[in-house]
């Protein structure tokens, strides 16, 4: 398939889903899946999906966010967060 037809499929499915009132996040996922299924083989889809999932896990900046939240929760439960705020005031 050509890139033009692939683009038309992607935006057409996305537009129809938005017109039907489907939330944007679900519309993006469904339109991506429909476009991938219509243009790629199943082996290519699974390979690309696994490759993207693996690269997402290896991102240190994305890993820092949940660890920062965990550290905040530990500090809050331990009581040090309240003492730090009192010290800053």
NUFILO-239269 format. One record per residue (C-alpha): x, y, z. Coordinates in steps of 0.2 Angstrom, whole numbers, plus 5000, padded with zeros to 4 digits. Layout:
<pts>
XYZ...
</pts>
This chain:
<pts>
500050005000500650184997500950305011499550415005498250275006498850225023498750415029496950425022496450265032497250325048496350495048494750435041494550305055495150435068493850565061492450435061492750385079492850565085491250605076490450455085490950525101492250405106493650475118495250535109496350415118495350265112495150335095497050355093497250175098495850095087496350205072498250145074497749965075496549975060497850055050499249935055498049785052497649845034499449885029500649765038500749585041500449505058502349465060502749645057501449715069502049605083503949645080503649835080502549825095503749725105505149845099504249995105503749915122505549875125506250045121504950125132505550015147507350065144506950255145507750315161506850485161505150395160505750275174506150425185504350485186503550335195505150315206505050495211503250475216503750315226505050415235503750555239502550425246503950345257504450515263502650555267502250395276503850415286503450585292505050665285504050765272503150865285504750895294505550965278504051075275504151145293506051175291505751265274504451375282
</pts>
